[in-house]
């Protein structure tokens, strides 16, 4: 019997209907309620993705939830906990027959997300396929890169959610710490000055020992977009301080008018929106757990020319056919994603060489072991 499990976009409207009560819903509770509403059988709920690492229903509900968050119809109030927004209730009040990818693209917040991120897999997901189900059409290198991008994207999304939950003063201190981590300032010479009478700035970075060159910072922990009046007020504050450089950081986004305004003035002001903020925090290790960040970095470093994924997977395939190890390309990819250390030891053994003690597999071979 062929299973007919709803596609991820067919699950978006049921999710909104479950969250209609305005309460905070955990992921497992929401999943169970959506399954009941859709009349899914036990067989449907137990059906696994080809990788065997996640149920198909759980995977598709996860994608649907992510899309609804990006569209601003629901919000993440904590890790794994969501709540419907006023915009989501308004959508339900309009009684839509369905919520599809095309429907979401009519929502400004979701359209801005698509334009900024340029999600490569959006069209495939619109056809109701998970990323793992579409892997068969990609090369091994593309699959590994895709896995890394998804892992990094999830961490950046989590960072931005947590940053939006900070108190204003905490957010202002965070952005100063980020700029210092990026290398601005002398010996970490930065200061949080956000307080009454701060003349419209929240922090200052001294770029030289004598403080002759200063960078002033404005930080806005907002949900709504930052418009031209706010940026213009910051530029006015810089003029009052006789400053030439400024950085305006927000957890939301900047309007087109705000960005166009800066093209017509001489003062140098850099705008950093929420998506850019999360990327910079990840790249500079600010607020990102080091273990999880290093794991994501290893997944891309392993794709260097010295450890080419195609060659690694080819060796695993040859080993499978020779009976040395029953590992197909799919098995090798799953091992790479879930148990990177075991994957590294397996590849080393198949290559027939030993690594020096303490040598990290993601680096190039030492000079003594490089081919002539």
N, C-alpha and C positions, 0 to 999 in steps of 0.2 A: 504493500500500500504506500502510495506516494504522499509524503507529508506536505501540507500547504500551510507554511508558517508566514504570517504577515510580514511584509517588508518593513524596513525601519520607518519609512515615511507614513505607512499605514498605522504605525503605533503612536505617532505624535499627538493626534487628536484624543485617543484614549488616555494618554498620559495627562493631558491638560484636564480632561474630565475627572480623573482620579484626584488631581490636585485642586479641584474647584473649591474645596472647603477652606483653603488658605492656611492649612496647618503645615508644619514641617514634616516632610516625608523622607525616611531613609531609603537608600537604594533597594534593599531587599523587600521592604514593605511595599514600595511602589511597584516593583516588578511583580509581586504576587497579586496585587490589586488589578494591574493591567492584564495579567494572564487570565484572571477570573472574568474581567469585562469582555475580553476577546474570546472567551470560551475555549482556551487552549487545553488540550488533553495532557495527561502525564507523559505520553510519548513525545508530544511536541516539546514539552519543557525539558526533557532529558536528551533531546537531539543535540549532538555536538558539532562544532565546526570541524573542517577537515584536519586541523592541527590537533584536535582533541584537548585543547587547553581551556575552552570556554563553550558554554551552551550557545546555540544559535539565537535563542530568544534573548538571553542576557546581552549578547553582543549587539543585537539590533535595538534593544531598548536603550543600551548605552549610547549608541549613535544618535537615536532620536532625542534623548535627553540633552546631549551635547549641542545638537542643532537648536533646540528650543532655548537653551541658555544663551547661545550666540545671538539669537533673534530678540532676546530680552523678554520672552514670554514667561520664562521661569528663571529663578536665580538660585545660585548655590550659597546657602547660608553657613555651611560648614562642609568639611570633607565628607562626601557621600550623602549629604542632606540637601534637599531642594524644596523650594516653595514657589507657588504661582505668584506672578506680579500683576500689577494693575493692567498692564498691557495684555497679559494672558487672559485675564477675566474679560477684557473688552473683546478679545477675539472670540471667546466662548459666547458672549452675548450676541455676536453677529451670526451665530448658528451656521458655521461653515460646514459643508458636506464632508470635507476632508482637508487636511493640512499637508501639502506636498512641498517639495523643494521649490517649485515655482511660486507657491503661495508665500513662502518665507522670503524669497527674493524681492517681494514687493514691500517688505518691511525695511526701513532705512538702516536700522542697526545691523541686520543680517547682511544687507547689501554692502555696507561698509566693511564688514568682516570678510566677505568674499573678496572684495577689491584689495584689501590690505594683505591678506594671507595668500590669495591665489591658490586655494586648495586644489591640488592636482587630482584628487580622487572624487571630487564632487559629482561629476557626471556618472561615474560608475556606481556611486552610492544611490543616485537618483533611480537607477534601474533596480534597486533593492538588493544589491549584493554587498556583503561585508568586504573589508579590505583583504581578509584572508582568502575569501572565495574568488577574488579577482587576481590573486597572486599568480595563478597559473598562466596568465597572459604576460607576466613580467619576467625579465631575466633575473638570475640570482643576485647580481649586483644591485639591481633596482629594488629588489625585495629587502635587501639588507639596509639600503639607504632609506627606504620607506619606513622600516621598523625603527630606525634611529630617529627619523623626523617625528614619528608618532610619539616616541618616548619623550623626546625633548619638548614637543608641543604640550603634552600632558603636564610636565613639570612647570612649564611657563604659565599655563592656565591656572595651576594650583597656586603659584607664586602670586599672580595678580589677584586671585580671590582673597588670599591672606592679607595682601597689602591694603586692599580696600576695606578690610576690617580694622585697620590700625586707627588709633586716635590721631587727630591732625598733627599734634606735636611729634608723635612717634613717626608719622610719615615724613615730616620735614627732616627729622634727624636721619631717617633712612636714606633720603636722596642725597644728603651731604656725604654720608658714608659711601654711597655708590660712586659719587664723583671722585672721592679720595681713592677708592679701590681701582678706579679707571686710570689713576696716575696723575690726576690734577692736584696741584698743591705741593708745597715743599715740606717734606717729612710729615705728610699727613696734616698739613696746617689748614684746617677747615673749621668752621664754627656755625652752629645752629643759633640763629638770632631771632627766630619767629616769636614775637611777643607784642604786647601793646606798644605802639609807637615805633614799630620796626620799619616804617616808611615803605611798606609794600614789598619787602623782601623777607625770605625765610632763612637764608643761609648765605655764607660768603666763603669763597675759597681763595687763599693767597697763593699766587703762582710763583712768587719769588720771595727770597728771605726777608726783604725789607717791606714787603706788602705794597710795592709800587703798582703791581698789576693784579687786579682783583676781578673775580668772577662772581656775580651775585645770582642767587638761586630763588626761584619762586616755585612753590609746591602746592598743587591743588588736588585734594583727594575727593574728586567729584564723580557723580554718575552721569550728569548731563555734559554735553560737549562744551568746551571752552571757546567762547566767541571772541571777536575782534575787540570789544570794549575791555575785556580782562587783559588781553595781551597789550593793548595800547596803554592801559594803566600801569602795567609793569614797565614798559618802555619809559613812561613818564617818571617812574620811581628811579630808574637808572639815570635819567637825565638829572634828577635832583641830587643824586649821589655823585655826579660827574663820572659815571662808570661807562665803559665802552663795551662790556661783554655781559651777557646774561644767559641763563638757562631756565626755561619754563617747563616744568614737569607735571603731568597730570595722570591720573589713573583712567581717565576716559579718553577723549579724542579732541582734536582741534577742528574748528570749522574751516571751510575753504577760505572764507573772508579773513580769518585770523592769519592763515599762512600767506595769503596774498599781500596782506598789509606789510609783513616783514620784508617783502621784496622791494618795497618802495622807500625804505628808511635806511640810514647809514649805520645805526646801532646794530651790533652783531648779537642776535638773540637766536638760540637754538631751541626748537620745540621738540619735546619728547612725550609721545602719547603712551597709553597704557601698554599696548603691544610692544612698542620699542623698549619701554621700561622693563618689562618681564624678560625680554631678550638680553638686555644689558646686565640685569641682575644674574641671569643664568651664566652668561659668559664670564662674569667677574666674581662668581661665587658669593654673591651677597644674598643672604636669606635662603640659599639653596643648599640642602644637606650634601656635604662633600661626597659621601659614599654613593648616593644616587647620581650625582653629577658626574663623578669619575666613571661610573658604569656606563653612562650615556656616551661619554667621550671615548671610552674604550671601544664601543660598538662601531664608531666611525674610524678610529685609528686602525682597527684590525683590517680595514679595507685598503691599506696601503699597498704599494706595488710589490713590496717584499712578501706580503701575505694576501695575494690577490684572491678574492672570494671565489671567482670562477675556478681557479686552480685548486683551491682547498676543497670545494664541492666536487670537483672532478676526481680528486684523490679519494674522497669518501665513496663516490660512485664505483670507482675501480675496486676499492677494498670490498665493497658489497658484492660485486660480481665474482671476486676471487674467494669469497667466503671468509675473509679475514675479519670482517665486521659487517653486520647486517644494517647498513645505513644508506638510505636513499637520499636524494637531494633534499626532499622535504624534511626528513629526519635530521639531516645536518643543520638545516636552517632553524628548526625548532630547538636543537641542542645549543646552537649559537645564541639564540635569544634568551633561553631560560637558564642555561648553565654555562656561562662563558669560560669558566676555568676548565671544566671538563672538556669543552670543545677545543680549547687550546692544547690540552694534553693529548687529545685524540689526534689532532692535526700533526703535532710534533712526532708522535709515534708512527703515523702513516708516512711521514717524510723520511723516517729512518735516521733521525739524528737527535742527539740529546742537547738540551739547553744548559748553559752554565748555571750553577747554583745562584739563585737570587736574580736571575735575568728575567725581565718582564717580556712576555711574548709579543706585546704590541709594539716593541721597538725594533729597529733594524738589527740584523745580526752584527755582533762585534767584528772589528776589522779582521781578526784572525780567522773568521769563519766566512767572510765574504768571498764570492767567487772571484777568481783572478781577472 
